[in-house]
Amino acid sequence: MQIDVLLKIAGIGMLVTVICQVLTRAGREDIATLATVAGIMLVLLTVVSMAGELLTQVQAVFHLP
């Protein structure tokens, strides 16, 4: 597993946490929720991209069409 991907996901998590805390203390819970959803979507896109690469590598190893 690539360490840079783990650090990227952890960085997104920390950034979203800080943004949500600031927005919640400012009384903007609705925007904080949107920021959380956006962070989750970024992480999911990263994971889906990694899964696609894994599938491509498995197909190459087993010579699948």
Number of C-alpha atoms within 10 A of each C-alpha: 6 6 7 9 14 11 11 13 18 13 12 15 17 13 14 19 16 12 15 21 14 14 17 15 10 10 11 13 15 12 14 22 14 12 18 18 12 13 19 16 12 15 17 13 12 15 14 12 12 14 12 12 12 12 12 12 12 12 12 11 9 8 8 8 5
